[in-house]
């Protein structure tokens, strides 16, 4: 709950837009910049969220179906979204988590909600280096707004791996093969796996495989940004 002094402070000193510096009374971004964001709302594959032009399942998902059943992406991973998420992830600009959670909730509308939200886990070594888990920070806020159970402890990364960034497609899949484990509490549940960015989908697919192995009935990926093919 926001106390009276906080409300007065927001009125007298409204937050500046993270992108242009203008008055941003709503989730760190002004209305003009929000309207100009690269929203990922065109016709796309319902499984992996890659643009298809038809809205049908893409050829790759037909030939090699991933372990997850669907993907919902908020934005395309393009400037300025890429710069904002990089600042969030590597410079600790944690206020971005509030912005992304608010934007995602608004975009969801009356979509069906899962039984539980599980963020992409970090290995303890990576967590110590970064100081926070970017998926956990967004997921906690998102789950609170949606009133959906949030369970970061349900999944764990069993070994430390090379960062996915910079690896080729096949290397990304090998890098995360068998690296995740799920608690059995998710058996029979519809779950959402939450992450900040989806590039090849290798990490989310490996996490979904672990979730299905633990008995999840349905696995959907929610990501703040989707990298699109050139």
N, C-alpha and C positions, 0 to 999 in steps of 0.2 A: 504494500500500500504506500502511496506517495503522500508524505505529510504536507501540511499547509505551506511551510517554508520552501519546500521543493517546488510546489506549484507556483508560488510567487516568483521564485528564481527562474523558472522556465518562461514565465510571462515577461519578466524584465530582461532576461538574458537568454533568448531562445537559442537552441543549438544551431550551429552552422552546418550546412550541407557538406557531407564528406567529399563531394565531388566538385562543387563550384563555390562553396563558401556562403551561399545565400541563406536566408532564414529557412530553417528546416524544423518545423514544429512536429513533424511526423517521422519517426524512426530514422533519424540521421540523414535524411535525403529530402531535398525539396521536390515539389510536385513536378516541376519541369524536367529535372534530371531523372526522376522516376519514370516519367512518360517516355524518355529517350533511352532507357535501358534496353539492351538486346534480349528481350523476352523470348523464351524458347516455347512458342505457342503455335508454331506452324504444324502442318501435317507431318507426322513422324511415326516411326515404328513404335507400337505400343509396348514392346518388350524392352528395347534398348534405347529408345528415344532419339535415334538417328533420323534426320529428315528423310522422308521417302517420296514426298510429293503426292502420295495417295492415302497415307494414313494406315496402310497395310503393313503386316510384318515384313521386315526386310529380308533379303536373301540370306544374309549371314545367320540371322536368328532361325531361319527355316532349316538351313543346312547343319548348323551347330547350335542348337537351342541352349541358352545359358541356364544356369540353375535357378535364377530369379524369374518371376512370372511377369513383371512389369516394371517400368521405370517412369518416374515423374521428375522432370528437370525444370527448375524455375527459370534459369537464364542460360544464354549461350556464353561459353567461356571466351569472351572477346573483351577488348578494351571498352569501357573502363572497369568492367567486372573483374577481369584478370588482375589488374593492378590492385584493386580493392582487396581481393581475396589473398593476394600475395602479401600485402601489408598485414592482413589479419593473421595469416598462417605463420609468417616468418618474423614479423616485427611486433607481434602481440597487440595489434589494434583490436582489442576484444569487443569494442562497441559494435563492430561489424556483425557480430553474432546476433545482436538485438535487431539490427536492420534486416538481416536475412530471414530470421524467424518471423518477423512481422510481415514481410513481403510474401513469404511462402504461405502463411495462413490466409492472407487476403486472396492469393491465387487459388488456393484449394477450394474455396467456396463451400458447397455442400457435398463434396466428395466423400465417399465411404472412408471411415477411419479404421485403422488396424487395432488389433488387440494390444500391441506393445510396439514401442519404438526402441531399436537397438542401434547405437552409433558404431561406426567403424572403430575398432580398438587399435590402440598404439601399443607397441612393445614397451616395457618399462624403461629400456635404454633410450628409445626415441622420446618418450614422455619426459624423461629427466632432461634431455637436451633442449626440448622445446619449451617445457614448463607448463604446457596445457595441451589438451586434446581438442582440436578445432571442431570435430564432429560432436563431441560431448557438449561443448558450450552452446552450439546451435540447437542440438537435440533437446537439451534440458529446457530451454526457453520455448521451443516449439511444442514439446509435450505438455508443458504447463498451460500454454494458450489453448491447446486442443483438448486438454483434460484426458490425455491418453497416458497410460503407464509408461515410464521411461526406465529402461533397465540396462545401463552400461555394463553391469557385471555379468550379464548373460553370455557375452562373447569375449574371448580373449585371443591374443596373438601369441602363439606358443614358442616362436623363435624370432630373433632379430634378423631382419632382411635388408638388402640393399634398397635404398629409396627407388620407387618406381619411376620417378622423373628421370628422363634421359635413357631409359631402357627401351629397346625395340619391342614390338608387339609380342613376339613369341617369348622373348626374355621376361617380359612382365608376367606372363602366365606361369612360366616356370618358377619365377621368383617367389610367388605367393602360393604355389601348389601345396596343399595340406598344412598351411600355416595357421589356420584358425580352428577354434574349438568352441562349441556351444554347450551351455547348461541344458539339461533335459526339461527344464520348466517350460520350454516353448512348444513342446509336443502338442499338435492339434491346433495351434494358434496361427492367426494371420499376422505376420510381422512386417515391419518396415525397417529396412537397413538404411541408415542415414549417413551421408558423407558430404563433404564440401564440394568436391569436384569429381566428375566421372570422365575419364579419358578413353581408355580401351575397355573399361569395365572389368579388367582382370581381377582386381582386389575385391570388388563387390561380388563377382561371380564365385570366387573362392570362399568368401564369407557366406554367400547363399548356399553353396554346396554343403558347408558345415551345418547351416541351419536346417536344411532339408534332411541331412543325415541324423540330426537330433529330433526330427519328427515334425518340423514346421509344416503346416498345411498349405500356406501360401506365403511367398516372399516377394515384397515389392521394394524397389530402391527409390529413395527420395534424395535428390542431390540439388545443391544450390546452383551449380553450373555444369553444363555439358560441353565438352570439347567436340567441335564439329569437324567433319572432314573438309579439307580444302577443295 
